[in-house]
Amino acid sequence: MNTVDVNNTPISEVVKPNFFTCKPNDNLQDVAKLMSEMTTSSILVMDKEEVLGIWTERDALEHSAKALESTVLIANVMTSPVKHISSNHTISQVAEQFKHDCVRHYLVLDERGNKRGIISQSDLVFQYSLEFFLMPKNIGSIVKPYIPTVNEYIPLAEASKLMLLSMTDALAVEFNDGEIGIITERDIVKAIGAGQNHAETGAYASKPMLTLNEQESIYRVITFMLQHKCRHIGVNGMNDELIGIVNLTDVLAGINQSKLKDRQHIIEDQETYFDAPVSQLQFTHKAVKNASEGIIITDKKAIIISCNKGFTDICGYHESEVLGKTPAVLSSGRHDKDFYQTMWQHVIDEGRWQGEIWNKRKNNQVYPQLLTITVIKDREGEVTHYAGVFNDISQLKLQEEEINKLAFYDPLTGLANKRLFENRLEYELKSANLQQSFGALLYLNLDNFKKINDRLDYSKGDLLLERVAERLKKRLKSTNTLARLNGDEFIIILPNLGKEKQKSAEAASCLAEKIRLELANVYSIEEQTLHISVSIGITLFPNQDKNLEALLKQADTAMNHAKDNGQNQVQFFNPQMQTLIMERLSLEHELWQALEKNQLRLYYQPQFDNKGLLTGVEALIRWPHPEKGFINPADFINVAEYSELIIHLGNWSIDVALSQLKQWTAQGFTPPKLSLNISPKYFKHDNFVEFLFSKIEQYQLAPSLLTLEIPEQLLVAETDNITCKIHKLKNIGVSFSLNDFGTGHSSLKALQEADLDDLKIVPSLLSDLKNEKNNKLAAAIISMAKSLELKTTAVGIENEQQFQVLNQLGCEYYQGSYFSNALSACDFYQYANKCLGTEIK
């Protein structure tokens, strides 16, 4: 929660400059989906730079209540014109304006008419200081007595109508199992975005409803909402029955009432007590002696003539110890002369002063007060006394700090959270533009953290994140901002790197590399040794994209590119990279469609021994795209490898290949061994072995017909787990081949322990066997394989010379265009029947 002066702070200092927009010809479902994904309550409808209208969660209610289709254009349902407000208005003025206009969103414009952002009622709540909760207000004082309630089975349209009629943004939902849930405007937007605005209410309601007792304070409501990231709280009565629902708008109203009524009440009471001649001060003493607030009364020379029990309880001084002295006896020394001169001048000019001040107790403990000083005059208008009323707000300060932590800091690591990070980045962007100095944004994502977290328990995963945060803090300066966005993602702001772009980039790159090496060091978590790496994306600012969201996206894109290039890397953003990322996402989408529409095919490339006898066949995925022709397998398999798509692709290829084996067997053809390429991610998948077993059983095939080809990097990481899976499959007769040997970092020990059957020599070694080094390397690989009792297969044989050289070196099996290209299932069947038993001529 902020501590800004809401009466003097203009909203230009608190409004977020980033807001979401759509075009007038966008359909409502897409707009609602965007709002739901971005958890925003409004979206501007714009044509180029012109604001045409706004669509809010409240508008979603009207749409849903009419049971309209989601295909309608946003231009036909938006609210227009958009109400706007000047960025010079103070926070408290905007709060009053919201009440006057009965709206919940304003477009904020500066004095030149430029768009500064969107401000909502909810945004204002978190700008108020805790002084507005000093006069205790419980939830019961702001809750509406009427609770609109619906059954889980009524249509969303009926629920929306009830929200509109009852002028609320949430309903209680009764479920048949007895639980009470809640449905809000935001849930309606989610339903429209999913094209399910005709669904039943229970499908989009949340249960159980989060509740607090009516005796809890408004302050507790704010804390609870921050903790649970919600905007609505159910209110229970003394018998635990639901008596109402409060939202952030109700809280804002409660704050204003507290400010306008309770504070004024104190001042008015003081004036009532002290608007009397000196002879009547005995009445004043009687009226205030039992007040919990500290109250002191001075004469016109500021000499203390009276104080109450509340003063003694708070300050520790008895009345006899302060009578005849000035309030300076309470001074903490934290404020200079100018502060007191300004304060007393305000008292003289305005008749009173109110604010926070640090004073000192009798035991010398310094503490904060909320103090109100009021001038007391006689009937002739002459000043006779001053009255001071104060509260000890030490506890509130501690609570305010706790709320600040909840609102702005990650509870696990203590680092800044996304909200604080965005505030700091906005400031650094403005500063960089003013100073014409470069800064950098570093986006960090731990590699394979989810697998580590799943393998350990989550508490150890949390410990690992804490250790990572500690290492990052050690590498950074106090001027840097380090934040944890979510999960295993961290972000760093490096300001003021210099005025030269190249040197700034080098400084950011140098620090990123140090961080990469630092995080790669071994971690000891509860007697377990862990290794982890990090992928880091960097973008410099300022650049052509001044928007905070665009800058963050650039750093994220660079980080993803680092992951795509093999992880454990540092990568800068550039526009070409963005293009590649968008192309990859497009290809991934098309590949999903290809799977769904059965566009993919398996082709089969024959394998031969050194006498030319057909000994095996490798199944290869091909994608005959209906518009682009055959897509390069390396392109789409790499795309699949970095998403869950590779699992579906693996399942599909096993099912199709084994089904084909069964079909060939039924045709009276005994096929040779069938090889299947298995990606690392697919092989590591928990259900891989079980799925393969189920398909072997389903098609009633001999496991000895199968050879699984795995890449060598699979043996380096998580060796025990991989070796266990290999042994499990070999026990039923499945063979294993190590694919493209020589491209990674194989361990001889891992090769031996994995109990493989065959090594496939990488095609790049075969491109120039006239080269003596290549020749010797191929000979060494074949020799090593024999010593480990492994067979060797040369892949990519394109000519007679390659075959002859490798044959002389002792290679046993071959595959490539020199023998045969990959064939369709039908063509391979015919080809195999012709060549079985024949030799190369």
N, C-alpha and C positions, 0 to 999 in steps of 0.2 A: 504494500500500500504506500502511496506517495505521501510526501509531507509538504506539498505545494500549498501556497496561499490561494485558496479557491476564489477569494474575493478580489484578488488583484492579478492572478495569473491568466493571461490570454490563452485561448484554446490552441493557438498556433504553436504553443510550446508542448502540448500533449497529444495533439492529433497525429495519427500515423499517416505518412504521406502515401503509403501503398494502399490501393483499393482495387477491387475486382470489377472488370467490365465485360460486357458482351455486345454483340452487334444486334441491330433491330430485327434482322432476318434469322437469328438463331432460334431454334425451337425451344420451348419451355423445358422439356425434359433435360436437354443438355445443360441449360442454365441452372436448373435445380440440382443436377448432379455435381456441377462445379461448386455451387454454394455449399453442398453437403460435404464434399471432399475437403474444401478449404475452411470449413466450420466458420463461415461468415454469415452475418444476418442480412446482408443486403448486397446488391450488385447494380452498378450503373449501366444503363443502356446508352451506348454512344455510337455516333456516326462520325468517324475521324476524330476531331477534337470537340465536337458538339455533343453536349449532354442532352439526350432526348427524354430520358425518364429514369425511373428507379424501380426495381422489383425487390421486395422484402419478404421476410418470413410471414408478415401479416398479410401481404398480397397472396401468399401461397394458400392461406386459409380460405380466402374468397374463391380462389380457383378450385380448391378441393371441395368446398361446400357445394359448388355447382356441378360437381362430378364431370368436369370438362376433360377432354383428352389432352395428353401431354404434348401432342404434336403441334399445338397452336404456337404461332410465332410470339416471341416475347414482346414485340411492338404492340400486339393486340391486347395485352393484359398488364402492361407496365403502368405505374403511376406517373402522371405528368401534369404540370411541370414539377421539377424536383425542388423542394424547399431548401433554401440555403441560408447560411448565417455567416457573418463576418468573422474572420480569424482574430479580430481585435476584441471580440466579446470575451469576458471572463468566464471561468468555469461555472461560477454560481449564476451568472446571467443566462448562460445556455441552459442550465438546469431549470430556471424559471420559464424560459422560452419554450422548452419541451412541454412543460405543464400547460402553458397558454395555448400552444398550437395543437396539442393532442397528437403529436407524432413521436417517433422514436429514432429517427435518423435525420441528420442535416448534412448537406454538402457544404464543406467549409471553403470559403473563397477569401483570398487576400484582397487588399485594397485595389489591386489592379484587375480583379476578376479571375485570377488564376486559381485553379483547383488545388487545394492543400490536402484534401483527404475527406473521409467520412467520419463523423462523430455520432455515436449512438448513446442512448441513456445508460446502457451498461458500462460504456467506457468511462462515464463520469464518476461512477461509484468508487472506482479504485483510485481516484485522484484526491479524495478527501482524507485529511489527517484524522488521527484518532481523537483529536480534541472534541470532535462532534459526537463522540460516544461517552464523553465524560459524565454527562447526566444519564444514568442508566435507563436504557429503553429496552424492554423485552420484546420478543417476537410477537407476543400477543397484542401489543399496541399497534402493530402495522398489518396484522393478518386480516384478510377479508372474511367475514363470517360465513359467506356462501361457498360451498364446495361443489362445483359442477362435476358430476360423476357419470361415467358410462360403463356399459358392459363390454368385455373384450371382443364380443362377436358383432357389435354394430359396425356398419361401414365407416370408413374414414370420412366420407362426405358428411355423415350425420355428426360425427365428433367435431368436424371443422365448423359446422353450423352452430353447434352449441358454444364453441369458443367465441365465435363472433357475437352471438346473442348475449352471452354472459360477460363480454368485454374482457376476456382473460386470454392468456397465451398458453395455458396448460389445463389439463383435466385429470382427475383421478380415474383410474381404470380398475374395475372390479374383475378379477379373474376367478374362474370357476373353482380353482384350488384354494380359494380363500384369501390369496394375497392381493394387496392393493399396489397397483403400479401407477405410472404417470405417462401421459403422452403430451408432447409440446409442439409448438409451431415448427421447431427444427426437425422433428420426426416427420411432420407432414411434408416438408421440403424433401427429405430423404426418400419418402415414398414416391413423390412426383418424379424425382431424379431416376428412380428405379423403374418408372413406368407402372407403378403399382398403386396409383391413387384410388383404385376401386377395391383395395384390399380391406380386410377387417382390421379394426383398431388394435386388437391384441398383437397383431403381427409386427407392429412398429412401436408398441409401448415398451417402456423399461420397467422391470420389476426386480425387487421390491422398491417402492418409493423411498428415497432417503428422507429421514425425518429428524426433527429436533423438538424438544419440549417447549411449550409456549413461554416458560419462565426464562429461557435462554436469552441472552442479550443480542442486540443487533450486531454487535462486534463479533459474537460467536457465529452468527449467520455468515458474515463475510469470511471468517477463518474457515468455516466448514465448506463454503463454496469453493474457496481457493484449493483446499485440500483435495476435494473430490471433483474439481474441474466441472462444476455444474452451475446452472443459472436458476434452478428452482429447488425449493426445500419444502417438504410437507411439515406441517405444524401439528403436534399432538397436544391434547388437553391433559389435565391432571390425571385422568383415568386412561391415558394412552390411546384415546380415540382420536382419529384424524379430524381436526377442526378447520383446516384451511391449508392453502399453499401460498408461499411468498416467493417473489422473484426479485431480480436486481432493481426493477423499477420501484417496487415497494420499499426496498432498502433506501433508495435515493430519496423517496418521499419522507421516510423516517428520519434520514439525516437532516433534511431541510426543516422538518418540524422541530427536531431537537435543537437545531441552530437558532431558529427564529423564535421559538416559544420558551424552551427551557432556559436558554441564556438570558432572554429578555426578562424572564420571571425573576431571576436572581437580581438583575439590575433594578427592576421595579420594586421588588421587596426592599432592597437597600434604600431606595428613595422614600419608600413608605415609612421605613423605620427611622430614617435620619432627617426627614423633612420636618423638624421640630426644634424648638429652642433647647438650649443646653439643659435646662431644668428637667426636661423630659427624657434625658438619656438613660435613666433607670429603666424605663419601659423598653428601650432598645436592648439593654443588657439582658433583660429577662427573655426577650424574644429570640435572641441569637445564642444564648449561652449553651444550648444543647445541640446546636447545629454541628454536623460532622465536618463541614468546611472550616478551615481556619479563618477567623475574622479578627481584624484589628481595627481600632478606631484611633485616629490621631486628631490633635487640634489643628488649627490652621497653620501652625508652624511645623507640622509633621512630627510632633512629639506624641508618643504612644500614651493614650489615656485609658485604653481598655482593650482586652482581648478575651476570647472565649476558650472553652475547653478543647474545641477542635484545634485551635492554635497550639495549645500545650501538647496535645496528642501528636501533632505533626512535627512541631519544632523542638519539643523537649523543654522549652522554657516555661516556668510558671509566670503568672501575671506580674508578681512582685519583682521579678528579675528584669522585666522589660519596661515597666512603667517609668515615664520620664525620659526614655531614650528614643532615638529615631529608628526607623526600620533598617538603617544601615547596620545595626547589630546583627542582622540576618545575612548580610552581604557575603557572597561566596568568593568574590575576587575575580570571577570569570567575565564580568562586564566592565567596560571602561567608563570614563566620565561622560563621554559622548552619548553612550547608551542611556544613562540615567537622565541626562539633560534633555534628550529627545523625548524620553518617556514622560517626564514631568511637564514639558512644554505641551505635549499632547493632552495631558490631563487638564491643564489650564485652558487650552484652546477649545477642547471638545467636551469637557466635563467628565470624561472618563477615559481609561486606557485598558486594553485587554491584550494579553499575550503570554508567551512562555518566558520564564525567567529561572535562572539557577540561583538558589539560596542555600544557606548553611544551617544545619541543626545545631543544637547545643553541644552535641558530641563531635562537632566539626565535620560531620558527614555532609557532603554536597549532594543536592538532589534537585530535580526539576519541579517547578510549580506551574500551574495555569492560574494566573493572577488577574483579577479585575480591580482596578482602583476607581472609585467614584467620588466626585466632589459633592459635599453636603453643604447646602446653603440655608440661611434663615429666610423668614418671610419677606425680608427686604432685599433678598438676593445677594447678601454678603456671604462669603465663604466662612464657614465656622469649623468644619471638620472634613477629614478625608476617611473613607472606609475602604479597607482592602479585604477582599474575599478570595481565598485561594484553595486549591486542592493539590495534594501530592500526586504527581503523575508518573512516579518512578515505575510502577508496575505497568502502566499503560505504555511507557517508553519501551520496556522490555517486550511487551506484547507486540508493539509496533515493529520492533526489530524482528520478532518471530514471523510476523506477517510479511515483512520485507523478504525474509529468507524464503518463505513459501512462494511468494509472488515472483521473486527474481533469481533464486538460486536453486540448483539441483540438490535435492535432499541427500542423495547418495554420496556425491563427490565434493559438495560444497562449492562447485564451480558455478559461474553464471549460467542461467538457463536461456532458452531461445528469446524470451521476452526482453531480458536485460541485454543480451547480445545485440538484438535489433536496435535497441535504444542507443547503445554504444556505437554501433556501425553507422547509424544515421549521423551521429555527432562527428565521427571521424571522416565521413564523406564530405560533410560541410567544411570541416577543418582543412582537409586535403585540397579542396577547391579554392579556399581562401588563401592558403599558404603556397599553392601551386607545388605541392609536395606529394610524392607517391607513397602509397601504402599497399599492403597485400593482405589477402584473405587466404588462409590455409584450411582446407577441408580434409579432415582425417577420418578414415574408417578402418577399424581393425579387421585384418584378413581372417576369415573363417572363425570369427568369434562365436557364432551360433553353434558350430560343431563342438567347440571347446566347452561352451556353456551347457550344451546337452549332455556331453560326456561327464562333466562334473555336476554337482548340484548347483542351483542358482546362487546360493550364498557364496560359494567359491568364485562363481563368475562375477558377482558383485565386488568381491575382494580384489579380483584382478582389475576391474575397472577403476577401483580406488587407487591401486598401485600405478596404473597407467596415468591417472590424473596427477599423482604426486610427481612422477617423472617429468611430465609435461611442464608443471609449474616450475620445476628446478631449472628448466632450459629457457624460461621466459623472463622478460623484464617486467617491472611493476607497471610500465606504460602499456604493455600488451594486454589484450583481453582474451582469456581462455574460457570457452563455454562448452558445455555438453548439450548437444541438441536433443538426442534421444538414443537409447540403446548404446551401441558402440561407436557412435559418431561424435566427434569433437570438432570444434572450429576455433581458429585463432585469428585475431586482428592484429596486424603489425603496422602501426601508424608511423609516419614521419621517417620513411626509409631514405629519403633524399629527393633532390629535384631532377636527377638523371634516371630515366626509365631503365636503362640497361643495368646500371649499378644497383638500383632498387631490386630488380629481378634477381640479380646475383646474390644480394643479401638475403632475400626471401628463400631462394633455392638452397643457400648454404645452411640456413637455420633448419629448413625442412629436412635436409640430409642428416643433420646432427640428431634431429628428433627421430628420424627413421632408425638410425643406428642405436639410439638410446633405448627405444621401445623394443628393439630386437634382443636386448640382453635377457638372460634367463630370469624368470620369476619363480619365487618359492612361495607357494600358497599352501599353508597347513601341511608341510612336509611333502608336498607334491611339486615337482619341477615342471614348469610350463614354458613353452616358446610361443611367441606371437610376432607377427609382422604387421605393418601398417601401409596402406595406400594413401598418398597425399596428393590432393589437387590444389593448384595455386592460381589465383587470378589477381592482377594488379588493379588498383583504383587510384584516382578516378580514371574512367575510360568512357567510351561512347555511351555505354549503358549506365546511366546515373541511378537507375531504379535499384533499390536495395534487393528486391526479389530477383531481378535479373542477374545481379552480381553474385548472389548466393547460388543461383542456378549454374553460373559459369564455373564456380569453384567445385560444385557437385559434379558437373560434367567432366571436368578435368580429373577428379578423383575416380570416377567410373572408368575413364579411359586408362588410368593407371592400373586398375583392376583387370581390365580387358587385356592389357599387355603383359599380364603374368603376375600381378600383385607385387607388394613390397617395393613400390616405386614412387618417385616424385614426378608429377606431370603438370605442366603449365597449360592453361586454357588458351585456345585460339579458335577463331571462327570455323576453320576447316574441321576441327575436332567436333564442333557442334553439329556440323553437317553430317559427319560420319556417324555420330550418335543417333541422329534422327533417322538416318538410313537404316541403321541397325534395328531400331525400334520398329520401323516400318516392315523390315524383313521378318522380324519376329512375329508381328501380327499376321503377316501373310502365311508364315509357316504354320501358325495355329490353324488358320483356315484350311491350309493344305491337308493337315491331319484330319480335320473334321470332314472335309469333302473327299477324302481318300485319293488325293492327287499324287501321293508319294509312291514310289515303286522300288522294289529290290531287284538289283541286277547281280549277275553271278560271274565272277572271273575265275577261270580254271587255274589250277596249280599242278605242276609237273615235277617228276624226279629228273635226275641227270640223264636218264635214258629216254626221256620224253613221254613217260607213262603218266596218265592222268591220275593224280593221287588225292586231290582235294579241290575245294572251290570256296572262294570267299564271297560272302554276301555284302553288297555295297549299296547304300541308299542313294537313289537318284530322284531328282525333283523336276519333272517336266512341267514347268510353269505354263499355264494356258496362254499367257501373254508374252513372257520374257524368254521362253524356251527353257533349256536345261540350265538350272542354277548350279554354280560351282559348289560341290559338296563341302569344301573347306569353309566357304562363306556361311552357309546356313547351319552347319554343325557347330561352328564356333559361336554363332548367335545362340543356339539352343543350349550350349554348354554353360552359359552364364545366366540361365534361368531354369525354372522347374520344367521347362519344355523338354529338356534332355531326358528326363525320366519317362515322359510319355513317348518320346521318340524311341527310346530303348525298348520299352514294352511293346511298341508297335512292331519294331524290326524282329524281335524274338518271336512274337506271335506269327508274323507273316512267314518268316524263314522256316519255323518248325512246321507250320501248316503246309508249306511247299514240300518239305521233306516227306511228310505223310502222304501227300498227293503223288509224288514220284514213286514212293514205295507201293502205293496202291496200283500204279501203272505197270508194276513189274520191274521197275528200274531200281537197282541198288545203288544209291548215290555214294560218292566218296565222302570223306570227312568234310563237314561244312564249318567254315570259320566265320565267326561273328565279331565285329569290332565293338568293344565295350568301353565307353568313356569313363574316366576316373570318377566323375560325380555319380554316374549311374551305378558303377560297381560298388561305391561306398554306401549307396542308398540302403536303408534298413531292410526293405522288402525285396531286394534284388534276388537273393538266393532262393527265397520262397517262391517268388514269381516264376523263376526258371524251372524249379522243381515241378510246379503246378502245370506248366506248359508241356514239359517232357511227359508227364503222366497223362495229360489231356490227349496228346497226340500219339501216345503209346510208342515212343521212340526209344531206341537204345542210346543212352547218354554218350557212349563211345563214338557216336557219329559227330559229336560236337567238339569244336576247338574254339575257345574264347581268346581273342586277341586283346591284350591290355597294354597301355603305354608304360614306359619304364618309370615315369615320375610317380606312378601309383605305388611302387615298391619303396619309395623313399619316405613318404609320410605315412604315419600310422601303420607301421610294418606289421605289428602283431595282429591287428584286426584284419588286414588284407591277407596275410599268410593263412590265417584261420579260415577265411572264406575259400581261398584257393584249395586248401586241403579238404575242406568239406565237399567241394565239387569234384575233386580228383578221386575221392573215395567212391564215387558212383560211376567213374569212368570218363568224365569230361577232361579234355586235354587243354593245355594253356600255352599260348605263344606270346613272347614279348615283342610288341610291335615297334617298328622304327628304332631299333637299338642304335645308340650313338647320338641321339638328339638331346638327351637329358643328362642327369647326373646319377648314373646307376651305382649301386653298391654291390660289390662282388658277394659280400656276405648275404645281402638281401636276395640276390639272384639264387644263391645256394639254398637259403631257407625257404624260398617261395616254391621250390620243387616244380619248375617249369619244364616244358617238353621241347620248346623250339624258340629260336631267336630269329627275328626278321631284320635283315640288314637294311638300313635306311637308304632310300633311292639316291640321295645326293652323293653318297660314296661311290655310286656306280656310274655317275655321269662322265667321269674321265679316268678309267682304269689304266690308261697309258701313263698317268701321273704316278711316279714311283711311290710317293707318300700315300696316296689313296690305295694303291695296290698293297702296300705293306700293312696299312690299317685294316683292310678287308681280310688279309691273311691272319692278322693277329686276332681279329674277332672270331673267325672260324676256328682257329686253334684253341682259343679260350673256351668257346662253346663246347668243343669236343672234350676238353679237360673237365668240364662240368657235366658231361654226358647229355648235352643239348644238341638237337639237330639245328641246322641253319637253313633259312629260306631267303633268297635274294628277291627283293620286290622291285618292280619297275624295269625289268629287262627289256631293252628296246632293240637290241641287235645281236648278231652272231658273236661279235668280238667280246661283248660283256659276258655272254653265256660261257664261252670257251675259257676265258681267264678265270672266272669263278669256279668253273668245273675243275680246272687244274689245281685250284687252291683247296678243293675238297668240299665246296658247298653242295648240299644234297637236294634242295628243292628250289623251284623257280616259279616266278609269276610276273607277267608283264605283257605288253602289246606284241612283243616278238612271238609269243605263243598264241595269245588270243586276247582281244579286248573283253570288257565286261559285257555279258549277254543277258537278254531277257530270260525269264524262266523257261519259256517255250523254246527259244533258240538254244539255250544251254542243254535242254533235254535232248534235242536232236543232235547237237554237237557232241555231247558226251557219249551217246550211243554209237556214233561213228568212230570216235577216236579212242575209246577204251581198248586197251591192249595194243595200240599202235605206237611206233616210235617216230621220233623226229627224223625226217629224211635229210 
